[in-house]
Amino acid sequence: METVALDELDRALLHALQVDGRVPFRRIAEVLGVSDQTVARRYQRLRTAGVVRVVGRTDARRLGEVDWLTRIRCVPDAASALAEALARRPDTSWVSLLSGGEIVCNTRSQVRPDREELLLGKLPRTPRVLGVSAHYLLRTFVGGTVAWSGRTSALDADQVRRLRAGQAQPTEAEATAAAAVPVVPVEPVVPDELDRALLAALAVDGRAPLAGLAARTGGSEATVRRRLAALTGSGLLFFDVDVETRLLGFEVEAFCWLTVAPGKLAAVGRAMAEHPEVGFVAATTGPTNLVAGLVCRDVEAFYAYLTGRLGGLEGVVALETAPVVRSVKRSGVMIR
């Protein structure tokens, strides 16, 4: 992977893409006060280097599905090979290798999956795997449609408003509020063959041009445009920016499992969603009831966060942390 350094314009471009993953480069250029060619060149440089991607993602609830967080403990010298094997599976969206021989990964299935549909039923039965557990992600406070603030702090409110002009999208505050209140049951969306082909193409490149999407799906450009609007309008499809966190100046990544008093769970989740050190946080089933992905400038900042802002939250009973040794798969793509 090419060594890349981000400047202020790159960071502004990333924020703009997080606001709207398919916003035309022309509009980004107008908001940032640079040329269309400059914006296109910057994006192509970052994408070619393999450090930034815009990806189309789907909301599990809209598909009548649920996301699972699976923890796998194994003999340390077997962890890397197993993590890579899991990353090659099409049913994993991300896989992280943690210290001490633990693997954490995300899969998706029906709420009541068949045993063979669930990853637990497919893991090798070997003494090298010491333990496996899988838990629902019940409510996501940061992640998915609610972006991590580490990617969304380069533009001011007026620039964000101008980027959203003409777009039927919720504001970041509205999206955060929506993630924090009880979820109203929704009628699942049933994608047809063209929709599924479109979603698969956007999962690889969220900014793929209409002509390319039409060629991949077999539909016309007009049909693809209408389907894109329908999928995003239904809430099934949204766009995210996948970026290497070290480029943003964060050297330490870790997972954190918290035990929180049930009556304080939502409040703690909402509070952590406001912390810039939290790239992901969700309520889960299991012996701990909140999981977070932490991103910190360095080890000292990690310690300061654990003992300060996080440790001071009312309702946190206990926590467990494990540094991320390597991201093996992220946003559906293996990391080489």
N, C-alpha and C positions, 0 to 999 in steps of 0.2 A: 504494500500500500504506500502510495506516494506521501511524503512528508508535506503537510500543508499548514500554513498559518492563516488565521482569520483576522481580517482588519474590520474596521467599523462598517464599511459598506457590505462586506460579507455577512456580518451579523444582522444588519438591517434587512438584507435579502432573505436570510433564514426566517426572521420574524415575519416578513411579508408572506412568505410561502406557508407559514403556520396559520396565518390569518385566512388564506385562501390558497390551497395547493395548486389550483389551476388558473390563478389570476394571470392575465396576460403580462408578459414582460414589459409591454408598453405602459401599462398602468403602474407597475412597480417603478419604472423609470421616472414617470411623472411625479410620483410621490417622493422619490429619493433625490430628484433633481439631477439625474444623470441620463445618458443616452440609452436607448433600447439595446444597442449593440453591447454596451458595457455590462448591462444586467445579464443578457444572454451569455456573454463570454464568461462572466463570473460563475454563473450556475453550471455551465458546461464544464468548466475547470474543476469545480468541486465534485460534480457527478462522475466525471471521468476518473478522478483520483480515488473514487470509491468511498468517500467520506461523508457524502450527503446524498440522500434520496428522498423524493416525494413519493409516498406510497398511498394507495387507496386501501382503506380498511373498512371492515363491516362491524356493525353493532350486533353482538350475540343475541340480545333480547329480541331484536327485530327479525331474527331468523328462528326464534323459538329455541335457542340454544343457550348454553352456559359456558363460561370460561373456567377452566380448572388450573389451579396452581399445584404442581407435583414436585415433591421433595424426595430426592433419592440419595441415600447414604451408601457409599461403597468403599471398598478398599482403595486407599489413595492412589496406588499405581494403576488402578483400573478406571479411574474417574475420567481421564481425558478421552480415552477410546470410547467409553460409553456415551459421554457427552456428544462426541462427534457422530456416533451412530444415531442418537436421538435427533440431532440437528438435521440429519439426512432424511428423516421421516417427514412426509408432507403434512402430518397432523400436528406438528409442533410449530409455533410461530416464533418463539424465542427460547434459547437455551443458554444458561449461565453456569459456569464452573466456579464453585466457591472454594474457599480454603478448607482444608481438612477432608477432602474427598467427597464433598457434597455437590449435587447437581440440582438446579432449580429450573423448571421449564413450564411453559404454558401450552395447553391444548384446549380444544373446544369440542363439545359433543352435545347431544340431547341431554335434557335435565336428568332423564333416567336412561342412561345408555346401556346397551348390551355389554356384557363383559368384554367381548372381543372389540367393541368400539372404543372402550376406555383404555388409555395407555397402560394402566395397571395390569391389564390382562395380556399385554404384549411384551412386558419386560422379561429379559432372560432370567430363568430360575437358576441362579448360580450363587455359591458362597461368597463371591466377590461383591454381590449386592447385599448390603447389610440391613437395609430397611427402606420402605417406600410408603409415602402417604400422599393422598390427593384431596384437595379442598376446593369448594366452590369459591369463586370471587363474587361476593354478594353485592358489593357496592363500591364503585371506583370513585375516589375523590379527586385524584390527579392521574392522568393517563387516559388513553382513548380520546374522547372528544374534548377533554379538558387538558390543555397543553401545560407542560412544565414551564415555569417562569424563567428557567435558564435559557430557553429559546425565545422568549417573548418579552424581552426587556429593552430592545434596541430602538423601537419606534414609539413615538408619543401618541396620545389618544387621537389627535387630529389626523395623523398619518394613517392610523388603523381605520378610522371612520372613512377616509377617502378611499382606502383599498376596498372597503366593504360596500362602497356606493353601488347600488343596483343589485347587490347580492342578498338573497333571502336567507341570511345566516344569523344565529344568535350571537350576541356579544360575548366576550370572555366571561363577564360577570354573570350573564344569564346562563351560560353553559355550566359555570361553577355552581350556581344556585340549583340548577336542574339536577346536578350530580349529588347534591347534598340533601335533597328532600325525598320523601318516600316516592318510589317509582310507581306510576300509574300503569296497571296492566295494559299492554298494547297487543294489537292483533298482529301475529307474525306475518312478515312479507314472504311470499313464495316466489323466488326468482325463476324465470324460465330459462331456456337454454341460452338465449342471446345474453340475458342478464348475467348468467354465470360466466360466460366467456368474457364479457366486459369486465366483471369484477376480477377475474383472474388476470387479465391484461393490466388493469390498473394497480393490482397488488405488486406487479413488477416495476411499473413506471406510471406513477400517478399523473404525470404531465405528458403522457403519450398523446400525440396529435390526433384529431378526429379521423383523419385519413388512415392513420395506422390502426386505430381502434376498429374502424370499419372493416379494414382488411382482415384483422384478427377474428372478428366476430361474424363476418358474413353479412352484416347489415349496411345500410347506406349511412352516409355521414349525418343526414337529417335524423334518421332513426336513432343513431348513437347519441346525438345531441339530446333528443327527447328522453331517451332512457337514462342518460346521465342526470338530467334534471329531475326525473321521477325518483331515481334511487337516492339522490342526495336530499330531495324534498321529503321523502318518507323517513329519513333518519337512518336508513340502512347503510348508506355509504358516506364515509367522511374521509378527509385527507390528513395525513400526518407527515411530519418531517423527521426522518431518521438521520441522526448526526452523531458522529463520534464525540463523546463528551469531553475528551481530552483537548479537542480543538477549542472548546469554550473555556478552558482553563481549569477543569476539574480532574484532578489526578487520582482521587480516591472514590471508588464505587463500592457499595456494600448493600446487602439485604438486611433488613431489620424486622424481626417478628415481635409484636407487642401483645401483651395481655392487658386488656383495658376493661375497667368496670363496665358492664353492659349498658348502664344508663348514661355513660359518658362516651360511648363508642363513636356516635355521630359527631359529637362536639370535638373530640380529639382528631378524627379524620378531617373535619373541616379546618381545624387549626393547622394541622400539618400541611394541608393543601396550600396554605399561605406561605410556607417556609421555602425559601429558594434552594435549600439543601435536599428537598424531597422531589424526586423526578417521577415517582409513582407511589400511590398509597391506596389501599383497598381493604375493605372489611372481608373477612374470610370465615369459613367454618374451621373447626379443628381446635386443638388445645390452646393455641393463640388465636386472637380474633382480629388482628390488624397486621397487614404486611406492607412494608415500604421499601422502595429502592432509593437509597441515599446517594447523593453526589456532592462531594466536598472538595475544596481547593487542595487540601493536603491532610496529613494525619492529624496535625494540631487542630485544624478546623473541624475535623471529624469528631475528635474528642470534645471540643468546645460545644459542638451541637448536641452530642449525646448527654453531656452533663449539664448543659444550660437550657436551651430552648425546649428540647425534647423532654429532658428529665423533669422540667418544671411544669409540664402539662398535668392538670388535675385529672385523675382517673387512671393514669398509667400505673399499673401494678408491677409489671416486670417486662424486661425486653431482652432479646437475644440478637446478636449481630454476627455477620460473617462477611468478610471482604470478598469482592468479586475478583477472582484470579484472571478470568478470561470470558469475554462474551463470545460464545461459539456460534450462535445464530441470533439474528436480530431482525425484526420486521419481516420474517419469512425468508431471510437470505443468510446463508452460512458466511461467517466472517473468516477470511483466510489470514 
